[in-house]
């Protein structure tokens, strides 16, 4: 019957550590490369709106909405900024104020009828 000979433990363990390190480094590089590609793809058509004080915006309804209910509430008025992505909006109908992320807001576009 064939015999299998293993290298001594004192030589095999450093080899195993080195191989594990190389695989870990390669996996990390692949993950960073993949994340970079996904970030670039996501940002291709991304809009980056900036709202100022007293701008009129619609607020997205996230929860508690039935199938045929409105998806956007408003218009509301931006009354305070917190950084570049968070806005304090006052609902013009109810007077209620709440913080919203920029992804939950949509600008009001005034349309002129002729």
Steps between C-alpha positions, in 0.01 A plus 500: 500500500623854427632703788442871546776702653422836651764764549607567857275738692771761548526549119133459410357755744691802356393389150138485616523846660655652187236344274219620727644852501526508119141379462376758751680784320363386164145474637526849652619645166215328315242635747632857473505478120144368493378769741663767287323374187161488676552852640586633154195329348269631773626858464468511118138621492468615859357843557641704785241768581575780741210684661515846655294654777138572400514263200178309437537122501284190496566236769492129420248288691695197624269304728129475567403552138232300320548394140317794342596767754724789407870422493602858573365746756527872487606743400716572801753771571865442587560688826838366616803314364714244679805422292448441129245221513254563785228762495237616747177536303176663616183364340306801373162327549539370855787712634682183614881504479732203461850412382538335160791363302560648155393169342150548649452846346395613154501861380173675417503611139275794427319461171360801326169465318458722198 
